[in-house]
Amino acid sequence: MKIGLIGTGMLGESVGLHLLQSGYQLIAYNRTDEKTKELKTNGAQIVSTPKEVALNSDIVITVVKDSNAVRQVSFEEDGIIFGNHKGLIVCDMSTINPLESKKISKKFFEQNISMLDTPVMGGPNVAINGNLVMMAAGNKDSFTKCKKLFETIANKVFYLGENGSAHAVKLAMNLQITLLALALSEGITLVRGAKIDPAIFLEILNSTYFKTGMSENKASKMIQGKFEATFTLENLKKDIHTISETSKSFELELPMIKKAEEIYENAVNEGFGNLDYTGILAYLKKINEKN
Ligand SMILES: NC(=O)c1ccc[n+]([C@@H]2O[C@H](COP(=O)([O-])OP(=O)(O)OC[C@H]3O[C@@H](n4cnc5c(N)ncnc54)[C@H](OP(=O)(O)O)[C@@H]3O)[C@@H](O)[C@H]2O)c1
């Protein structure tokens, strides 16, 4: 089975490398072609348009920034639909608005292309070993055809029903990430203000029921001021905005995410966007610096 990959940023590159290591034939495209070098070195065939990816693949995975990017690589000049052939399935691993995803899948369906939503939890460091957690939605038969591939990419795969539902759950997951990163960062900032070593705070937190994967695995880097991105603050801000938009369209009031959007937006405007999302701690440090 030939797999196409569109988008070889942080997440896409790791997913692609893992597929190559697992024996899949991979055809890859990225808008900025320097980012395909590592995949090429590891045996991927690199092509110059999404259309060529589709023409040469049975299943195409898109892992791009947002819904505009998904639309661009799917429907615009030399997009996926121009490489349509019998049986083509598109799996979108980008994090996007569930309502957008419904519209995009409908547009694919009109071209006789089945599109599955396949957002994931976990970053490049777990994708490289096939240990993502995947939420999938869309046509059940297409899902069944892709299941083996999905089980290579992820160690847990959840099928959730019709298009849009996987993205809704993914947004609820990113809401957790957002508020956990803020809670940790504010806790660290508070103990620092009290002149207490944040390492002690983390040791105590991690001895309790309230510990998280983030407090156990990311927080020690945070207090050392190490924010090398596996998922950028800018991209989390994009997802927070999507959560806000989605909750509005469901007529829901989510006050915490509204506040978080303001904080992450300010952090991006202050130049923290390329840090890891946990770099929100560095932004809090900045706004608390006394003159
Ligand atoms: N990193 C994670 O931990 C993680 C985890 C789960 C989900 N995600 C989601 O996965 C997606 C990719 O994330 P990432 O971390 O890999 O981000 P990234 O490193 O910033 O990569 C973004 C990718 O999107 C492409 N792109 C952006 N705008 C485009 C456009 N208009 N047309 C075509 N391609 C476009 C970029 O191409 P260029 O190289 O040309 O800019 C790049 O390949 C996002 O939706 C993100 O929310 C990420």
Ligand as a Chemical Component Dictionary entry (heavy atoms), coordinates in Angstrom:
data_LIG
# 
_chem_comp.id                   LIG 
_chem_comp.type                 NON-POLYMER 
_chem_comp.pdbx_formal_charge   0 
_chem_comp.three_letter_code    LIG 
# 
loop_
_chem_comp_atom.comp_id 
_chem_comp_atom.atom_id 
_chem_comp_atom.alt_atom_id 
_chem_comp_atom.type_symbol 
_chem_comp_atom.charge 
_chem_comp_atom.model_Cartn_x 
_chem_comp_atom.model_Cartn_y 
_chem_comp_atom.model_Cartn_z 
_chem_comp_atom.pdbx_ordinal 
LIG N1  N1  N 0  3.277  19.073 16.897 1  
LIG C1  C1  C 0  2.380  18.433 17.639 2  
LIG O1  O1  O 0  2.676  18.000 18.747 3  
LIG C2  C2  C 0  0.969  18.203 17.115 4  
LIG C3  C3  C 0  0.196  17.225 17.758 5  
LIG C4  C4  C 0  -1.103 16.987 17.308 6  
LIG C5  C5  C 0  -1.621 17.731 16.255 7  
LIG N2  N2  N 1  -0.844 18.696 15.658 8  
LIG C6  C6  C 0  -1.460 19.422 14.528 9  
LIG O2  O2  O 0  -0.838 18.975 13.328 10 
LIG C7  C7  C 0  -0.755 20.055 12.380 11 
LIG C8  C8  C 0  0.709  20.277 12.022 12 
LIG O3  O3  O 0  1.410  20.617 13.215 13 
LIG P1  P1  P 0  3.011  20.705 13.305 14 
LIG O4  O4  O 0  3.350  20.738 14.739 15 
LIG O5  O5  O -1 3.618  19.731 12.393 16 
LIG O6  O6  O 0  3.189  22.207 12.734 17 
LIG P2  P2  P 0  4.376  22.846 11.906 18 
LIG O7  O7  O 0  5.666  22.212 12.232 19 
LIG O8  O8  O 0  4.209  24.313 12.104 20 
LIG O9  O9  O 0  4.010  22.461 10.385 21 
LIG C9  C9  C 0  2.911  23.044 9.754  22 
LIG C10 C10 C 0  2.799  22.421 8.366  23 
LIG O10 O10 O 0  1.690  23.009 7.675  24 
LIG C11 C11 C 0  2.144  23.469 6.387  25 
LIG N3  N3  N 0  1.320  24.597 5.983  26 
LIG C12 C12 C 0  0.973  25.690 6.699  27 
LIG N4  N4  N 0  0.204  26.501 5.955  28 
LIG C13 C13 C 0  0.072  25.911 4.736  29 
LIG C14 C14 C 0  -0.616 26.261 3.541  30 
LIG N5  N5  N 0  -1.353 27.377 3.469  31 
LIG N6  N6  N 0  -0.531 25.408 2.493  32 
LIG C15 C15 C 0  0.193  24.284 2.567  33 
LIG N7  N7  N 0  0.860  23.889 3.669  34 
LIG C16 C16 C 0  0.789  24.700 4.743  35 
LIG C17 C17 C 0  3.579  23.868 6.657  36 
LIG O11 O11 O 0  4.258  24.027 5.433  37 
LIG P3  P3  P 0  5.570  24.965 5.380  38 
LIG O12 O12 O 0  6.695  24.119 5.878  39 
LIG O13 O13 O 0  5.678  25.350 3.953  40 
LIG O14 O14 O 0  5.296  26.157 6.279  41 
LIG C18 C18 C 0  4.031  22.668 7.491  42 
LIG O15 O15 O 0  4.243  21.535 6.690  43 
LIG C19 C19 C 0  -1.411 21.258 13.064 44 
LIG O16 O16 O 0  -2.759 21.315 12.713 45 
LIG C20 C20 C 0  -1.258 20.939 14.545 46 
LIG O17 O17 O 0  -2.215 21.607 15.330 47 
LIG C21 C21 C 0  0.434  18.928 16.049 48 
# 
loop_
_chem_comp_bond.comp_id 
_chem_comp_bond.atom_id_1 
_chem_comp_bond.atom_id_2 
_chem_comp_bond.value_order 
_chem_comp_bond.pdbx_ordinal 
LIG N1  C1  SING 1  
LIG C1  O1  DOUB 2  
LIG C1  C2  SING 3  
LIG C2  C3  SING 4  
LIG C2  C21 DOUB 5  
LIG C3  C4  DOUB 6  
LIG C4  C5  SING 7  
LIG C5  N2  DOUB 8  
LIG N2  C6  SING 9  
LIG N2  C21 SING 10 
LIG C6  O2  SING 11 
LIG C6  C20 SING 12 
LIG O2  C7  SING 13 
LIG C7  C8  SING 14 
LIG C7  C19 SING 15 
LIG C8  O3  SING 16 
LIG O3  P1  SING 17 
LIG P1  O4  DOUB 18 
LIG P1  O5  SING 19 
LIG P1  O6  SING 20 
LIG O6  P2  SING 21 
LIG P2  O7  DOUB 22 
LIG P2  O8  SING 23 
LIG P2  O9  SING 24 
LIG O9  C9  SING 25 
LIG C9  C10 SING 26 
LIG C10 O10 SING 27 
LIG C10 C18 SING 28 
LIG O10 C11 SING 29 
LIG C11 N3  SING 30 
LIG C11 C17 SING 31 
LIG N3  C12 SING 32 
LIG N3  C16 SING 33 
LIG C12 N4  DOUB 34 
LIG N4  C13 SING 35 
LIG C13 C14 SING 36 
LIG C13 C16 DOUB 37 
LIG C14 N5  SING 38 
LIG C14 N6  DOUB 39 
LIG N6  C15 SING 40 
LIG C15 N7  DOUB 41 
LIG N7  C16 SING 42 
LIG C17 O11 SING 43 
LIG C17 C18 SING 44 
LIG O11 P3  SING 45 
LIG P3  O12 DOUB 46 
LIG P3  O13 SING 47 
LIG P3  O14 SING 48 
LIG C18 O15 SING 49 
LIG C19 O16 SING 50 
LIG C19 C20 SING 51 
LIG C20 O17 SING 52 
# 
